[in-house]
């Protein structure tokens, strides 16, 4: 969206140079009023608005940084041309987790008969009604973001930002200036170059616009977005095909989880087409059907599908910014180049989140945004986000949790003799009483990678039921430098899946054996 005029919301008296302390309407505004009074927005004679902190992008990272800055008394504004909350709230983490939860409920319903419940086969799923409820929830979150911004005394500027210089940004007919400008505009899905028929395809954004569960779907991609979308489709009853360019999906993850997920997806009936690159989609010649034909680069027809979803990557959303006007440098892939403190090459201009391409996770952007504000306005000159040892979860079926190095990365980084690996493959007790052949019951897998004589843990990986919830606590231990002996010293919580991490064999002998 390109705005022809900017709309400024919240604390408009500040924009006229009136002291903010004279208009403290909320408890949050009154609480920080004394500090904000010393840092009001100034309007110069040429009508350029001047802030201490101007944040381009109303996603989680940008808003978190602006709100943190406001607590230190900085005058701040957030520029956004779409819904507040960014990718995570609107077309990412939040609505995805809702759809994953719906699929998980479907899994539980499927298992109900094995727990001697009857009537489970009578359950019906209505995608359209869930979409309405999901969208209403997202709208509520948009409103919470708006109220948080207002209650923090931050101006909301609606429109598309473009640089006019290193300290000057235009939004429609208005020009804003700031000593400190943060770029937090996120990213967006991309279509593969040269792909024919992209008008007949959707991206992950389009997934959330679907008003019904398709009968068939082809998901193209090998990353976590493709895996998550394919898993949701398949579990909810859509005939789903996942096309990956190489042998398997998530090949950059530790092989214990990528191999296990590949096996589990196939076991659950998801059709995986490996070592294939789709290059063309054509609508079905019969106009009475919604099917589309998907073809590989060698001309082979992969199949006919109602929905074709391309999840082959994302790129930073920088086109409207006119970064050249400010002199901001980017990589060949258009990611903004920053140092460990989020500084760009231009003094006073900073960037974080997906636009930088370094750990593209919402909590990472929030942490980076808050630490940047601490450094700029909170008298913490060395404050910076820690990009090492960041836990992450893939909401696949089953889910994956991972932190630290993969085994391949560890062996490449350290001496072979300094690495020790512990693994476990087990059946979750949930499947225990089910009257099916034990060898066919779904498994969970875990791996712990240790380094040195103290066996410091440098990698944890798990795939199986509950992986998404168990990793956060283990992540804290990992960040504290836990060893295998530390894990062994913690008495297991039984019966849980998580206890496997603190009972990996041989138990209690770390550092004691010669």
C-alpha positions as CSV (number, residue, x, y, z in Angstrom):
1,X,0.0,0.0,0.0
2,X,1.4,3.4,-0.9
3,X,-0.2,6.2,1.1
4,X,-0.9,9.6,-0.4
5,X,-1.1,11.1,3.1
6,X,0.0,10.2,6.5
7,X,-2.4,9.8,9.4
8,X,-1.0,10.4,12.8
9,X,-2.8,8.9,15.8
10,X,-2.4,9.2,19.5
11,X,-1.1,12.2,21.5
12,X,-1.7,14.7,18.7
13,X,-1.1,17.7,21.1
14,X,2.5,16.5,21.1
15,X,2.7,17.0,17.4
16,X,1.8,20.7,17.9
17,X,4.6,21.1,20.3
18,X,2.3,21.0,23.4
19,X,3.8,19.4,26.4
20,X,2.8,15.8,26.7
21,X,2.3,16.1,30.4
22,X,-0.7,18.3,29.8
23,X,-2.6,15.4,28.1
24,X,-2.0,12.4,30.3
25,X,-5.2,10.4,29.8
26,X,-4.2,6.9,30.8
27,X,-2.5,5.4,33.8
28,X,0.5,4.4,31.6
29,X,0.8,8.0,30.3
30,X,0.5,9.5,33.8
31,X,3.2,7.1,35.1
32,X,5.8,8.2,32.6
33,X,4.6,11.7,32.2
34,X,7.4,13.4,34.1
35,X,10.1,11.9,31.9
36,X,8.1,12.4,28.7
37,X,7.6,16.1,29.5
38,X,11.3,16.6,29.0
39,X,11.2,15.0,25.5
40,X,8.3,16.4,23.5
41,X,8.0,16.3,19.8
42,X,9.2,19.5,18.1
43,X,7.6,21.0,14.9
44,X,10.0,23.2,12.9
45,X,9.0,26.1,10.8
46,X,8.9,23.9,7.6
47,X,6.4,21.5,9.4
48,X,8.8,18.6,9.7
49,X,8.0,16.6,12.8
50,X,11.0,15.7,14.9
51,X,11.2,12.7,17.2
52,X,13.9,11.1,19.4
53,X,13.0,7.7,17.9
54,X,11.3,6.9,14.7
55,X,10.4,3.3,14.1
56,X,9.5,2.1,10.6
57,X,7.4,-1.1,11.0
58,X,4.6,-1.9,13.5
59,X,5.6,-5.5,14.0
60,X,6.6,-7.1,17.3
61,X,10.2,-6.0,17.2
62,X,9.5,-2.5,16.2
63,X,6.7,-1.9,18.7
64,X,8.7,-3.5,21.5
65,X,11.6,-1.2,20.8
66,X,9.4,1.9,20.6
67,X,7.6,1.1,23.8
68,X,10.9,0.4,25.6
69,X,12.3,3.8,24.4
70,X,9.1,5.5,25.7
71,X,9.7,4.2,29.2
72,X,13.0,6.1,29.2
73,X,11.2,9.3,28.2
74,X,12.0,9.3,24.5
75,X,9.5,10.8,22.1
76,X,8.7,8.0,19.7
77,X,6.5,7.2,16.7
78,X,5.8,4.0,14.8
79,X,5.1,4.0,11.1
80,X,3.0,1.2,9.6
81,X,1.0,0.8,6.4
82,X,-0.9,-2.3,7.3
83,X,-2.2,-4.1,10.4
84,X,-0.2,-3.8,13.6
85,X,1.6,-6.9,14.8
86,X,3.5,-7.7,11.6
87,X,3.9,-11.1,10.1
88,X,3.7,-13.0,13.5
89,X,0.3,-11.7,14.5
90,X,-1.4,-11.5,11.1
91,X,0.0,-14.2,8.8
92,X,2.5,-16.1,10.9
93,X,3.0,-17.5,14.3
94,X,-0.3,-16.8,15.9
95,X,-2.8,-17.9,13.2
96,X,-0.5,-20.7,12.2
97,X,-0.5,-22.1,15.8
98,X,-4.3,-21.9,15.8
99,X,-4.5,-24.0,12.7
100,X,-1.9,-26.4,14.1
101,X,-4.0,-26.7,17.2
102,X,-7.0,-27.6,15.1
103,X,-5.0,-30.3,13.4
104,X,-3.8,-31.5,16.8
105,X,-7.4,-31.8,18.0
106,X,-8.1,-33.8,14.8
107,X,-5.2,-36.2,15.8
108,X,-6.6,-36.6,19.3
109,X,-10.1,-37.3,17.8
110,X,-8.5,-40.0,15.6
111,X,-6.9,-41.6,18.6
112,X,-10.1,-41.5,20.7
113,X,-11.3,-44.9,19.6
114,X,-7.9,-46.4,20.7
115,X,-8.7,-45.0,24.2
116,X,-12.1,-46.7,24.0
117,X,-14.1,-43.6,23.3
118,X,-17.0,-43.9,20.8
119,X,-18.5,-41.4,18.5
120,X,-15.3,-39.7,17.5
121,X,-15.9,-40.5,13.9
122,X,-18.9,-38.3,14.0
123,X,-16.9,-35.1,14.5
124,X,-17.0,-32.6,11.7
125,X,-14.5,-29.8,11.1
126,X,-15.6,-26.5,9.6
127,X,-12.6,-24.6,8.3
128,X,-14.7,-21.5,7.4
129,X,-16.0,-21.1,10.9
130,X,-12.6,-21.5,12.5
131,X,-11.3,-18.9,10.0
132,X,-13.8,-16.4,11.3
133,X,-12.9,-17.1,14.9
134,X,-9.2,-17.0,14.1
135,X,-9.5,-13.7,12.3
136,X,-11.6,-12.2,15.1
137,X,-8.8,-13.2,17.5
138,X,-6.2,-11.6,15.3
139,X,-8.2,-8.4,15.1
140,X,-8.4,-8.4,18.9
141,X,-4.6,-8.6,19.0
142,X,-4.3,-5.8,16.5
143,X,-6.4,-3.7,18.9
144,X,-4.2,-4.6,21.8
145,X,-1.1,-3.4,19.9
146,X,-2.9,-0.2,19.2
147,X,-3.8,0.4,22.8
148,X,-0.3,-0.5,24.0
149,X,1.1,2.1,21.6
150,X,-1.3,4.7,22.8
151,X,-0.8,3.9,26.4
152,X,2.9,4.2,26.0
153,X,2.5,7.7,24.6
154,X,3.8,6.8,21.2
155,X,2.5,8.4,18.0
156,X,1.0,6.0,15.4
157,X,1.7,7.1,11.8
158,X,-0.3,5.2,9.1
159,X,1.3,5.1,5.7
160,X,4.4,3.9,3.8
161,X,7.7,5.3,4.8
162,X,10.5,6.3,2.4
163,X,13.9,7.9,3.3
164,X,14.7,11.3,2.1
165,X,18.0,11.4,3.9
166,X,19.8,9.8,6.8
167,X,17.6,11.5,9.4
168,X,14.5,12.2,7.3
169,X,11.5,10.0,6.4
170,X,8.5,10.9,4.2
171,X,5.1,9.3,4.8
172,X,2.6,10.6,2.2
173,X,2.7,14.4,2.3
174,X,4.4,14.6,5.7
175,X,8.1,14.5,6.5
176,X,9.4,13.3,9.8
177,X,12.9,13.6,11.3
178,X,14.6,11.8,14.1
179,X,18.1,11.4,15.5
180,X,17.5,7.7,15.7
181,X,15.6,5.7,13.1
182,X,14.9,2.0,13.3
183,X,14.0,-0.1,10.3
184,X,11.9,-3.1,11.4
185,X,9.7,-3.7,8.3
186,X,10.1,-7.5,8.3
187,X,9.9,-9.7,5.2
188,X,7.5,-11.2,2.8
189,X,7.1,-14.5,0.8
190,X,8.7,-14.8,-2.6
191,X,7.9,-16.7,-5.7
192,X,10.7,-18.6,-7.4
193,X,12.2,-16.7,-10.4
194,X,11.0,-17.9,-13.7
195,X,8.1,-19.9,-12.3
196,X,5.3,-20.1,-14.8
197,X,1.7,-19.7,-13.6
198,X,2.4,-18.0,-10.3
199,X,-1.0,-16.3,-10.6
200,X,-2.5,-19.8,-9.9
201,X,-0.5,-20.3,-6.7
202,X,-0.6,-18.9,-3.2
203,X,2.0,-18.2,-0.6
204,X,1.8,-18.8,3.2
205,X,0.0,-15.4,3.3
206,X,-2.7,-16.9,1.0
207,X,-3.0,-19.9,3.3
208,X,-4.8,-17.7,5.8
209,X,-7.2,-16.3,3.2
210,X,-8.6,-19.8,2.3
211,X,-12.2,-20.0,3.3
212,X,-12.5,-23.8,3.2
213,X,-10.3,-26.9,3.5
214,X,-9.2,-27.8,0.0
215,X,-9.6,-31.4,-1.1
216,X,-6.1,-31.5,-2.4
217,X,-3.0,-29.4,-2.0
218,X,0.6,-29.3,-3.3
219,X,3.0,-27.5,-1.0
220,X,6.4,-26.7,-2.6
221,X,9.3,-26.1,-0.2
222,X,11.6,-27.8,2.3
223,X,11.7,-25.2,5.1
224,X,9.7,-25.0,8.3
225,X,6.9,-23.0,6.7
226,X,6.3,-25.6,4.0
227,X,6.5,-28.5,6.6
228,X,4.0,-26.7,8.9
229,X,1.5,-25.9,6.2
230,X,1.7,-29.3,4.7
231,X,1.2,-30.9,8.1
232,X,-1.9,-28.8,8.8
233,X,-3.5,-29.6,5.4
234,X,-2.7,-33.3,5.7
235,X,-3.8,-33.8,9.3
236,X,-7.1,-32.0,8.7
237,X,-8.0,-34.4,5.8
238,X,-6.7,-32.7,2.7
239,X,-4.9,-35.0,0.2
240,X,-1.5,-33.3,0.5
241,X,1.7,-33.6,-1.5
242,X,5.0,-32.0,-0.3
243,X,7.5,-31.3,-3.1
244,X,11.1,-30.8,-1.9
245,X,14.1,-30.0,-4.1
246,X,16.5,-32.4,-2.4
247,X,16.2,-35.7,-0.5
248,X,14.1,-34.4,2.4
249,X,12.7,-31.3,4.2
250,X,14.5,-29.4,7.0
251,X,17.9,-30.7,5.8
252,X,19.7,-27.9,7.8
253,X,18.3,-29.4,11.0
254,X,20.0,-32.2,12.9
255,X,19.6,-35.4,11.0
256,X,17.9,-37.2,13.9
257,X,14.9,-34.8,13.7
258,X,14.8,-34.3,10.0
259,X,15.0,-38.0,9.3
260,X,12.4,-38.8,11.9
261,X,10.0,-36.1,10.7
262,X,10.4,-37.4,7.1
263,X,9.4,-40.9,8.4
264,X,6.5,-39.6,10.4
265,X,5.1,-37.5,7.7
266,X,5.1,-40.4,5.3
267,X,3.6,-42.7,8.0
268,X,0.8,-40.2,8.4
269,X,-0.1,-40.4,4.7
270,X,1.6,-37.2,3.5
271,X,2.9,-37.7,0.0
272,X,6.5,-36.5,-0.3
273,X,8.1,-36.0,-3.7
274,X,11.9,-35.6,-3.2
275,X,14.6,-34.3,-5.5
276,X,12.1,-32.4,-7.6
277,X,11.9,-28.7,-8.6
278,X,8.4,-27.6,-9.8
279,X,8.6,-24.8,-12.4
280,X,5.1,-24.5,-13.9
281,X,1.4,-24.5,-12.8
282,X,-1.4,-24.6,-15.3
283,X,-5.1,-24.4,-14.6
284,X,-7.1,-27.5,-15.5
285,X,-8.5,-27.4,-19.0
286,X,-11.9,-28.3,-17.6
287,X,-13.3,-25.0,-16.3
288,X,-15.8,-26.9,-14.2
289,X,-13.0,-28.1,-11.8
290,X,-10.7,-25.9,-9.6
291,X,-7.7,-28.2,-10.2
292,X,-4.3,-27.0,-11.3
293,X,-1.6,-29.2,-12.9
294,X,1.9,-28.9,-11.4
295,X,5.0,-29.8,-13.6
296,X,8.6,-30.3,-12.7
297,X,11.6,-28.8,-14.5
298,X,12.0,-31.9,-16.6
299,X,8.4,-31.7,-17.8
300,X,7.1,-34.4,-15.6
301,X,3.6,-33.9,-14.3
302,X,3.6,-34.0,-10.5
303,X,-0.2,-34.0,-10.2
304,X,-3.5,-32.1,-10.2
305,X,-4.4,-30.1,-7.1
306,X,-7.0,-27.7,-5.9
307,X,-4.4,-25.5,-4.1
308,X,-0.8,-25.0,-4.9
309,X,1.2,-23.3,-2.1
310,X,4.7,-22.1,-2.8
311,X,6.8,-21.8,0.4
312,X,10.3,-21.4,-1.1
313,X,11.6,-18.5,0.9
314,X,11.1,-14.9,2.0
315,X,12.8,-11.6,1.4
316,X,13.2,-8.3,3.3
317,X,10.4,-5.9,2.6
318,X,12.7,-2.9,1.7
319,X,11.5,-1.8,-1.7
320,X,9.4,1.2,-0.6
321,X,12.1,2.5,1.8
322,X,14.4,4.1,-0.8
323,X,17.4,3.1,1.3
324,X,19.8,4.6,-1.2
325,X,18.5,8.0,-0.2
326,X,19.9,7.4,3.2
327,X,23.0,5.5,2.1
328,X,22.1,2.3,3.9
329,X,24.0,-0.8,2.6
330,X,22.4,-4.2,1.9
331,X,23.6,-7.6,0.9
332,X,23.1,-9.1,-2.5
333,X,19.9,-10.6,-1.2
334,X,18.7,-7.2,0.0
335,X,19.2,-7.9,3.7
336,X,20.2,-4.8,5.6
337,X,23.8,-5.1,6.9
338,X,24.1,-4.6,10.7
339,X,26.7,-5.2,13.4
340,X,26.1,-6.9,16.7
341,X,24.5,-3.7,18.1
342,X,22.0,-3.4,15.2
343,X,23.9,-0.5,13.7
344,X,23.8,0.0,10.0
345,X,26.6,1.7,8.1
346,X,24.8,5.0,8.6
347,X,25.1,6.6,12.1
348,X,21.6,6.9,13.7
349,X,20.0,4.3,11.5
350,X,19.4,0.8,12.9
351,X,17.7,-2.4,11.7
352,X,16.5,-5.6,13.2
353,X,14.3,-8.6,12.6
354,X,13.6,-10.4,9.3
355,X,14.9,-7.4,7.4
356,X,18.4,-8.4,8.5
357,X,18.1,-12.1,7.9
358,X,19.8,-13.2,11.2
359,X,17.6,-15.6,13.1
360,X,14.2,-14.6,11.8
361,X,12.1,-15.3,14.9
362,X,9.6,-12.9,16.6
363,X,11.1,-13.3,20.1
364,X,14.5,-12.6,18.7
365,X,13.3,-9.3,17.1
366,X,11.6,-8.3,20.4
367,X,14.8,-8.9,22.4
368,X,16.9,-7.0,19.8
369,X,14.4,-4.1,19.8
370,X,14.4,-3.8,23.6
371,X,18.1,-4.0,23.9
372,X,18.6,-1.4,21.2
373,X,16.3,1.0,23.1
374,X,18.2,0.2,26.3
375,X,21.4,1.2,24.6
376,X,20.1,4.4,22.9
377,X,18.0,5.8,25.7
378,X,18.5,3.8,28.9
379,X,22.2,4.5,29.7
380,X,23.2,1.0,28.9
381,X,25.9,1.6,26.3
382,X,26.8,-2.1,25.9
383,X,23.3,-3.5,25.7
384,X,22.8,-5.9,22.8
385,X,20.8,-9.0,22.0
386,X,22.4,-12.4,22.2
387,X,22.0,-14.3,19.0
388,X,23.8,-17.4,20.3
389,X,21.9,-20.4,21.6
390,X,18.5,-19.4,20.4
391,X,15.8,-22.1,20.9
392,X,13.3,-22.7,18.1
393,X,10.3,-24.9,17.5
394,X,8.8,-26.2,14.2
395,X,5.1,-26.8,14.5
396,X,5.2,-29.9,12.4
397,X,3.3,-33.2,13.1
398,X,5.0,-34.2,15.3
399,X,6.7,-31.0,16.5
400,X,10.4,-30.3,16.6
401,X,12.4,-28.4,19.3
402,X,16.1,-27.5,18.8
403,X,18.8,-25.4,20.3
404,X,22.5,-25.1,19.7
405,X,24.7,-27.0,17.2
406,X,23.7,-29.9,15.1
407,X,25.9,-32.9,15.3
408,X,27.4,-32.1,11.9
409,X,28.1,-28.5,12.9
410,X,29.7,-29.7,16.2
411,X,32.0,-32.2,14.5
412,X,33.0,-29.5,11.9
413,X,33.8,-27.0,14.7
414,X,35.5,-29.2,17.3
415,X,37.9,-32.1,17.4
416,X,36.2,-35.5,16.8
417,X,37.5,-36.8,20.1
418,X,36.0,-33.8,22.0
419,X,32.4,-34.6,20.9
420,X,30.1,-37.0,22.7
421,X,26.5,-37.7,21.5
422,X,23.7,-39.2,23.5
423,X,20.4,-40.3,21.8
424,X,17.1,-41.8,22.7
425,X,14.2,-43.2,20.7
426,X,11.1,-44.1,22.7
427,X,7.3,-44.4,22.6
428,X,5.5,-41.7,24.5
429,X,3.3,-43.2,27.2
430,X,0.3,-41.6,25.5
431,X,0.5,-44.4,22.9
432,X,1.2,-47.1,25.5
433,X,-2.3,-48.6,26.1
434,X,-3.3,-48.4,22.4
435,X,-4.1,-51.9,21.1
436,X,-1.8,-51.7,18.1
437,X,1.5,-53.4,17.3
438,X,4.2,-51.9,19.5
439,X,6.6,-51.6,16.6
440,X,4.1,-49.4,14.7
441,X,3.4,-46.9,17.5
442,X,4.7,-43.4,16.9
443,X,8.2,-42.7,18.3
444,X,9.9,-39.7,19.8
445,X,13.6,-39.0,19.3
446,X,16.1,-37.0,21.3
447,X,19.8,-36.0,20.9
448,X,22.2,-34.3,23.3
449,X,25.5,-33.2,21.9
450,X,28.3,-32.5,24.4
451,X,31.8,-31.0,24.1
452,X,35.0,-31.4,26.2
453,X,35.8,-33.4,29.3
454,X,33.1,-31.6,31.3
455,X,30.6,-32.6,28.6
456,X,29.1,-29.1,28.2
457,X,25.9,-29.4,26.3
458,X,26.2,-27.6,22.9
459,X,23.2,-29.0,21.2
460,X,19.7,-30.4,22.1
461,X,17.3,-31.7,19.5
462,X,13.9,-33.4,20.0
463,X,11.1,-34.5,17.7
464,X,7.9,-35.9,19.1
465,X,4.8,-35.2,21.2
466,X,5.4,-32.3,23.5
467,X,8.6,-31.1,22.0
468,X,7.2,-27.6,21.5
469,X,6.5,-27.1,25.2
470,X,9.5,-28.9,26.8
471,X,12.3,-27.0,25.0
472,X,11.8,-23.6,26.7
473,X,13.0,-24.8,30.1
474,X,15.9,-26.8,28.7
475,X,16.8,-23.7,26.8
476,X,17.4,-21.8,30.0
477,X,19.7,-24.6,31.2
478,X,21.5,-24.5,27.9
479,X,22.1,-20.8,28.1
480,X,23.5,-21.2,31.6
481,X,26.1,-23.6,30.3
482,X,24.6,-26.8,31.6
483,X,26.6,-30.1,31.3
484,X,25.4,-33.7,31.0
485,X,26.1,-34.1,34.7
486,X,23.8,-31.1,35.5
487,X,21.0,-32.8,33.5
488,X,21.6,-36.1,35.3
489,X,21.5,-34.3,38.7
490,X,17.9,-33.2,38.1
491,X,15.5,-35.9,39.2
492,X,13.2,-36.9,36.4
493,X,9.5,-35.9,36.4
494,X,7.7,-39.2,35.7
495,X,6.0,-40.1,33.5
496,X,6.8,-37.4,31.0
497,X,8.6,-37.2,27.7
498,X,10.9,-34.5,29.0
499,X,12.4,-36.9,31.5
500,X,14.2,-38.6,28.7
501,X,16.6,-35.6,28.5
502,X,17.7,-36.1,32.2
503,X,18.0,-39.9,32.0
504,X,20.0,-40.4,28.9
505,X,22.2,-43.5,29.2
506,X,24.6,-43.9,30.7
507,X,23.0,-41.9,33.5
508,X,25.0,-40.3,36.4
509,X,28.4,-41.3,35.0
510,X,29.4,-38.1,33.2
511,X,33.0,-37.2,34.1
512,X,33.3,-40.3,36.4
513,X,34.4,-42.9,33.8
514,X,38.0,-43.1,32.6
